[in-house]
């Protein structure tokens, strides 16, 4: 004869209901992680990039020109230009 499940018929009677729910949530999260990892590894087996092909880093934006925004360019005086040129000449090139 069928009787409905009650709190006494739990899977792990030695732990509380909250711990049992937490264990179930942890199990589902671990299962989703394993399936996602397997899917990621399976996809990487078949989608290898061509050797020598490199698109660059997508996290580093391309350098903008000084015409992009007026605050990104500075006009140097003649003395500042000469000082900068002297500084550049002191950098060793080897």
C-alpha positions as CSV (number, residue, x, y, z in Angstrom):
1,X,0.0,0.0,0.0
2,X,1.3,3.5,-0.9
3,X,1.9,6.0,1.8
4,X,3.2,9.6,1.2
5,X,6.7,10.5,2.2
6,X,7.1,12.3,5.5
7,X,10.0,14.0,7.3
8,X,10.9,10.6,8.9
9,X,11.5,9.0,5.5
10,X,14.3,11.3,4.4
11,X,17.4,9.9,2.7
12,X,19.8,10.8,5.5
13,X,17.9,10.7,8.8
14,X,21.0,11.6,10.8
15,X,21.3,15.1,9.4
16,X,18.8,18.0,9.4
17,X,16.6,18.8,6.5
18,X,18.5,22.1,5.8
19,X,21.8,20.1,5.6
20,X,20.1,17.6,3.3
21,X,18.9,20.4,1.0
22,X,22.4,22.0,1.1
23,X,23.9,18.7,0.1
24,X,21.5,18.3,-2.8
25,X,22.3,21.9,-4.0
26,X,26.0,21.2,-3.7
27,X,25.6,17.9,-5.7
28,X,23.7,19.7,-8.5
29,X,26.3,22.5,-8.6
30,X,29.1,20.0,-8.8
31,X,27.2,18.1,-11.5
32,X,26.7,21.3,-13.6
33,X,30.4,22.2,-13.2
34,X,31.5,18.7,-14.3
35,X,29.2,18.8,-17.3
36,X,30.4,22.3,-18.3
37,X,34.1,21.3,-17.9
38,X,33.5,18.2,-20.0
39,X,31.7,20.3,-22.7
40,X,34.6,22.9,-22.7
41,X,37.2,20.2,-23.0
42,X,35.3,18.4,-25.7
43,X,34.9,21.6,-27.7
44,X,38.6,22.4,-27.4
45,X,39.6,19.1,-28.9
46,X,38.0,20.0,-32.2
47,X,38.5,23.8,-32.4
48,X,42.3,24.3,-32.4
49,X,43.4,27.6,-33.7
50,X,45.7,27.7,-36.7
51,X,49.4,27.9,-35.8
52,X,50.8,31.4,-36.2
53,X,47.4,33.0,-36.3
54,X,47.0,35.6,-33.6
55,X,44.4,38.2,-33.4
56,X,45.9,40.1,-30.5
57,X,44.6,40.6,-27.0
58,X,41.0,41.6,-26.9
59,X,41.4,43.1,-23.5
60,X,43.8,45.8,-24.6
61,X,42.1,48.4,-26.8
62,X,43.8,49.8,-29.9
63,X,45.7,53.0,-29.4
64,X,43.7,56.0,-30.3
65,X,45.1,58.9,-32.3
66,X,45.4,62.4,-30.7
67,X,42.5,63.5,-32.9
68,X,40.2,61.2,-31.0
69,X,39.9,63.6,-28.0
70,X,41.4,67.0,-27.5
71,X,42.4,66.2,-23.9
72,X,44.7,63.4,-25.1
73,X,47.2,65.6,-26.8
74,X,49.6,68.2,-25.3
75,X,51.4,70.9,-27.2
76,X,55.1,71.1,-26.1
77,X,57.1,74.2,-26.0
78,X,60.4,74.4,-27.9
79,X,62.3,73.9,-24.6
80,X,60.2,70.9,-23.7
81,X,60.8,69.4,-27.1
82,X,64.5,69.8,-26.8
83,X,64.5,68.4,-23.3
84,X,62.6,65.4,-24.5
85,X,64.9,64.9,-27.5
86,X,67.9,65.0,-25.1
87,X,66.2,62.4,-22.8
88,X,65.6,60.1,-25.7
89,X,69.3,60.4,-26.8
90,X,70.4,59.1,-23.4
91,X,68.5,55.8,-23.7
92,X,70.9,53.0,-24.8
93,X,69.8,51.2,-27.9
94,X,71.6,47.9,-27.4
